[in-house]
């Protein structure tokens, strides 16, 4: 199979898995189901529902049927046991479970294909609006919405002054992290046109398709950000952790930006912990 044929297959399989899980999740969200909304508490204010597991099983089946030799990693998976394969799919089957469980339709699904440790495809699907954001290493990032007939290459804003920009913040999960977010809010709000609480998994796509200039989260794991990292960078933006370090498997915070304001944001928030 030549490279273009393989890449087209990867894209089609990924989109099929995302859209089918998206339809499943929206059906659950709009139903009176209590079984699929059953909550399991993993850590403080960190929950998982049966719907998370249903979405994960669906994605695993779609990918495994087409790529049986590829590894698949979900939340809490042991990366080292899975990284023997050259190809590893990293899945967040519901990004924004707290919103989902509250029947607030602002949630997404994240999916990345990592080859030899580097993301080569990144996908974020936002079922409620049917927004698909995806990136291919070296080929750019794109926004597709069939309902609205959108298909365009994404590019971050060129806003260079914080006073003209909108900054997005994730609230954090534990009380400690949420209080930390409060300090980040207090530190950034004097400088930006607007600072909004935002955690529905759409942030990477918004960086490349709107005038938002940055996103800060002190609660992020590998499966949360690896797809987003590629989407932001292929849109022309920058990524790091809150302290300005390059993102890695061990990172547990993120900053995405349009690049022009990245160092400014890092310098504002790095000492707030």
Backbone torsions as a table, in degrees:
resi	resn	phi	psi	omega
1	UNK	NA	126.1	-179.7
2	UNK	-75.5	167.8	-172.2
3	UNK	-59.9	-45.8	-178.3
4	UNK	-64.0	-40.0	179.2
5	UNK	-64.7	-43.1	179.1
6	UNK	-64.6	-42.9	179.6
7	UNK	-63.5	-39.7	177.4
8	UNK	-63.6	-38.9	178.1
9	UNK	-65.3	-44.4	178.5
10	UNK	-57.4	-46.7	-178.9
11	UNK	-60.7	-48.4	-176.6
12	UNK	-64.2	-41.5	179.5
13	UNK	-66.4	-43.3	179.5
14	UNK	-61.0	-47.4	-178.8
15	UNK	-65.0	-39.1	178.4
16	UNK	-62.0	-42.1	180.0
17	UNK	-66.2	-41.6	-179.0
18	UNK	-67.4	-46.6	-177.3
19	UNK	-67.8	-37.8	179.5
20	UNK	-68.8	-40.2	175.8
21	UNK	-68.0	-36.5	177.5
22	UNK	-60.7	-43.2	177.9
23	UNK	-64.2	-40.8	178.2
24	UNK	-60.6	-46.5	-177.0
25	UNK	-68.3	-39.0	178.4
26	UNK	-66.7	-37.1	177.1
27	UNK	-61.9	-43.0	177.9
28	UNK	-65.3	-44.6	-177.4
29	UNK	-58.7	-40.8	-174.4
30	UNK	-90.0	-0.7	179.3
31	UNK	-95.5	-180.0	175.5
32	UNK	-96.9	17.3	-175.2
33	UNK	-60.8	131.1	172.7
34	UNK	-107.4	-24.6	179.8
35	UNK	-64.5	-49.2	-178.1
36	UNK	-68.9	-18.7	178.9
37	UNK	-95.5	5.1	-179.4
38	UNK	-59.3	130.9	-170.9
39	UNK	-101.6	136.3	169.2
40	UNK	-118.5	124.7	-179.8
41	UNK	-87.3	122.3	-178.9
42	UNK	-93.0	-49.8	176.7
43	UNK	-141.0	-178.3	-179.0
44	UNK	-54.8	118.7	178.5
45	UNK	57.6	24.6	178.5
46	UNK	-120.9	109.6	-170.9
47	UNK	-119.8	160.9	172.8
48	UNK	-135.4	139.6	178.3
49	UNK	-110.2	165.9	173.8
50	UNK	-60.3	-30.0	177.9
51	UNK	-63.2	-36.4	174.8
52	UNK	-55.5	-46.1	-176.7
53	UNK	-70.0	-37.6	176.7
54	UNK	-63.3	-42.8	177.6
55	UNK	-63.6	-42.8	179.8
56	UNK	-62.2	-44.2	-179.6
57	UNK	-63.9	-38.4	178.3
58	UNK	-63.8	-46.7	-179.7
59	UNK	-62.6	-43.1	179.9
60	UNK	-60.0	-43.1	-179.1
61	UNK	-64.4	-46.4	-178.3
62	UNK	-61.6	-43.9	-178.5
63	UNK	-70.8	-45.6	-177.4
64	UNK	-64.4	-33.7	178.6
65	UNK	-62.2	-32.5	-177.8
66	UNK	-98.5	-30.5	-177.3
67	UNK	-132.0	71.3	-174.8
68	UNK	-64.8	-19.7	-178.5
69	UNK	-92.9	-0.3	179.8
70	UNK	-87.1	144.3	172.5
71	UNK	-79.5	153.6	177.9
72	UNK	-133.1	125.2	-177.4
73	UNK	-115.8	127.6	174.0
74	UNK	-110.5	178.8	177.8
75	UNK	-52.3	140.5	176.6
76	UNK	69.8	2.3	177.7
77	UNK	-65.5	153.1	176.6
78	UNK	-83.1	103.2	-176.6
79	UNK	-56.7	-43.6	-173.9
80	UNK	-63.9	-30.8	178.5
81	UNK	-77.7	-20.7	-176.7
82	UNK	-97.7	-17.1	-170.1
83	UNK	-81.6	10.3	176.3
84	UNK	-69.4	-29.0	176.8
85	UNK	-79.0	145.5	175.9
86	UNK	-65.1	-27.4	-177.5
87	UNK	-114.9	124.9	179.7
88	UNK	-131.7	121.2	174.0
89	UNK	-87.7	127.9	179.7
90	UNK	-110.8	121.5	-168.3
91	UNK	-121.8	132.3	165.1
92	UNK	-116.1	101.4	-166.9
93	UNK	-71.9	-26.2	164.2
94	UNK	-141.1	112.0	173.9
95	UNK	-95.8	108.5	-173.6
96	UNK	109.6	42.2	-176.4
97	UNK	-62.8	-34.3	-180.0
98	UNK	-62.9	-43.5	175.1
99	UNK	-61.5	-46.5	-177.2
100	UNK	-59.5	-48.8	-177.6
101	UNK	-63.6	-29.0	177.1
102	UNK	-82.4	3.1	-178.2
103	UNK	61.5	30.9	170.6
104	UNK	-95.2	124.2	-167.9
105	UNK	-79.8	18.9	-179.0
106	UNK	-97.6	86.9	179.0
107	UNK	-152.3	166.1	-179.2
108	UNK	-146.0	-174.4	176.1
109	UNK	-131.3	129.9	178.7
110	UNK	-109.5	140.2	-177.9
111	UNK	-148.6	127.9	177.4
112	UNK	-131.3	146.0	170.0
113	UNK	-108.1	117.6	-177.6
114	UNK	-107.2	129.0	179.2
115	UNK	-118.3	118.9	-178.8
116	UNK	50.7	42.1	174.5
117	UNK	89.5	-7.6	-177.7
118	UNK	-116.1	133.0	177.9
119	UNK	-68.0	128.7	178.7
120	UNK	-112.2	-21.4	171.4
121	UNK	-136.7	140.6	174.5
122	UNK	-134.8	134.6	-178.5
123	UNK	-131.7	140.5	169.5
124	UNK	-135.2	124.8	-179.5
125	UNK	-118.2	133.5	-177.8
126	UNK	-116.0	92.5	-167.7
127	UNK	-59.3	-38.8	-174.1
128	UNK	-57.9	-40.2	-178.7
129	UNK	-103.0	-3.2	-177.5
130	UNK	62.3	36.0	177.2
131	UNK	-91.4	127.4	174.0
132	UNK	-115.8	124.9	174.0
133	UNK	-115.8	131.2	179.6
134	UNK	-148.7	158.6	178.8
135	UNK	-140.9	147.8	173.6
136	UNK	-122.4	131.2	-176.8
137	UNK	-52.6	122.3	177.4
138	UNK	80.5	-0.3	-175.3
139	UNK	-123.0	2.6	177.3
140	UNK	98.5	177.6	179.4
141	UNK	-123.8	149.0	-171.4
142	UNK	-140.2	151.6	176.2
143	UNK	-117.5	125.6	178.4
144	UNK	-125.7	130.7	170.9
145	UNK	-139.7	103.2	-176.3
146	UNK	-65.1	-36.2	-179.2
147	UNK	-60.1	-40.3	-178.1
148	UNK	-99.2	5.2	179.2
149	UNK	57.3	45.1	177.2
150	UNK	-103.7	130.1	168.7
151	UNK	-151.4	101.9	-175.0
152	UNK	-145.2	152.8	174.7
153	UNK	-76.4	138.6	-177.0
154	UNK	-93.8	148.4	177.4
155	UNK	-149.8	134.0	-179.7
156	UNK	-67.6	160.1	179.9
157	UNK	-68.8	160.4	177.1
158	UNK	-104.5	22.5	178.3
159	UNK	-67.8	124.6	-174.9
160	UNK	-111.3	-6.5	-180.0
161	UNK	-114.9	125.6	-178.2
162	UNK	-57.5	-34.7	-177.6
163	UNK	-62.9	-16.2	179.3
164	UNK	-100.8	1.6	-169.8
165	UNK	-113.7	158.1	173.9
166	UNK	-106.6	127.0	178.9
167	UNK	-109.2	136.4	-179.8
168	UNK	-107.0	138.6	179.3
169	UNK	-125.7	136.1	168.7
170	UNK	-84.3	139.9	-173.0
171	UNK	-72.6	-24.6	-174.6
172	UNK	90.4	162.2	-174.6
173	UNK	-101.9	-61.7	-178.1
174	UNK	-71.8	162.8	177.4
175	UNK	-58.7	-41.9	179.1
176	UNK	-58.0	-44.9	-178.8
177	UNK	-68.9	-37.3	-179.3
178	UNK	-68.9	-36.0	174.9
179	UNK	-66.9	-36.6	175.2
180	UNK	-62.5	-42.3	177.6
181	UNK	-60.6	-37.0	176.7
182	UNK	-59.5	-39.4	178.1
183	UNK	-68.8	-36.9	176.3
184	UNK	-63.1	-43.2	177.9
185	UNK	-58.5	-48.7	-178.2
186	UNK	-61.1	-34.3	-177.6
187	UNK	-76.3	-32.5	-173.8
188	UNK	-95.5	-28.9	-172.0
189	UNK	-59.7	-30.4	178.6
190	UNK	-68.1	-17.2	-170.4
191	UNK	-102.6	-23.7	-172.8
192	UNK	-105.9	154.4	177.2
193	UNK	-58.2	-39.4	178.5
194	UNK	-155.0	142.9	174.0
195	UNK	-124.2	118.4	-175.3
196	UNK	-115.8	143.2	169.6
197	UNK	-74.4	128.5	-174.2
198	UNK	-154.5	119.1	177.1
199	UNK	-154.6	73.1	179.2
200	UNK	-128.0	16.6	174.6
201	UNK	78.5	3.4	-177.4
202	UNK	-98.4	1.6	-169.1
203	UNK	-61.5	-38.6	-179.4
204	UNK	-63.9	-41.9	177.8
205	UNK	-65.2	-38.7	-179.9
206	UNK	-66.2	-34.5	177.5
207	UNK	-59.7	-34.3	-176.6
208	UNK	-95.8	-8.5	-174.9
209	UNK	-125.1	-0.4	178.1
210	UNK	-134.5	-170.3	178.4
211	UNK	-95.2	8.5	174.2
212	UNK	-57.5	138.4	-173.9
213	UNK	-105.0	-14.6	-178.3
214	UNK	-169.6	164.4	178.0
215	UNK	-144.0	135.9	-179.4
216	UNK	-129.5	129.8	175.4
217	UNK	-138.7	129.2	175.5
218	UNK	-95.9	8.0	179.9
219	UNK	-132.4	84.1	-178.5
220	UNK	-145.1	137.9	177.2
221	UNK	-117.1	173.6	-175.5
222	UNK	-51.2	-47.0	-177.2
223	UNK	-70.5	-19.3	176.7
224	UNK	-75.4	-37.6	-167.2
225	UNK	-113.5	-13.5	-170.0
226	UNK	-65.8	-38.4	175.1
227	UNK	-67.9	-42.4	-179.0
228	UNK	-63.4	-38.3	179.6
229	UNK	-54.0	-47.6	-178.8
230	UNK	-68.0	-41.2	-179.7
231	UNK	-60.9	-45.7	-179.7
232	UNK	-64.8	-47.5	-176.8
233	UNK	-66.8	-37.5	177.6
234	UNK	-74.4	-13.3	172.4
235	UNK	-87.3	-2.1	179.6
236	UNK	97.7	6.9	-178.9
237	UNK	-94.7	-173.1	179.2
238	UNK	-124.0	155.2	177.1
239	UNK	-134.9	151.8	172.9
240	UNK	-166.9	179.5	168.1
241	UNK	-85.3	-179.2	-175.7
242	UNK	-62.0	-23.7	-176.8
243	UNK	-96.0	4.9	177.7
244	UNK	91.0	3.9	-179.7
245	UNK	-82.8	152.2	177.5
246	UNK	-61.1	140.8	179.1
247	UNK	-68.6	139.3	179.1
248	UNK	-144.7	178.5	178.5
249	UNK	-57.7	-28.8	-175.9
250	UNK	-86.7	-7.6	-177.0
251	UNK	-65.6	145.7	176.1
252	UNK	-134.1	22.5	173.7
253	UNK	-153.2	160.5	179.8
254	UNK	-143.7	152.0	162.1
255	UNK	-129.2	126.9	168.7
256	UNK	-111.3	143.3	179.4
257	UNK	-151.8	172.5	174.9
258	UNK	-77.8	3.0	178.7
259	UNK	92.1	-47.4	-176.6
260	UNK	-66.4	-29.1	-177.4
261	UNK	-110.2	10.6	-173.5
262	UNK	-63.2	-52.4	-177.8
263	UNK	-62.8	-36.4	178.1
264	UNK	-60.8	-45.9	-179.8
265	UNK	-65.3	-45.5	178.8
266	UNK	-57.0	-46.2	-177.7
267	UNK	-65.7	-29.5	177.1
268	UNK	-71.3	-40.1	-167.2
269	UNK	-104.9	-14.3	-170.2
270	UNK	-64.8	-22.4	-178.8
271	UNK	-105.5	14.7	-176.7
272	UNK	-84.2	-13.6	-176.6
273	UNK	-63.4	NA	NA
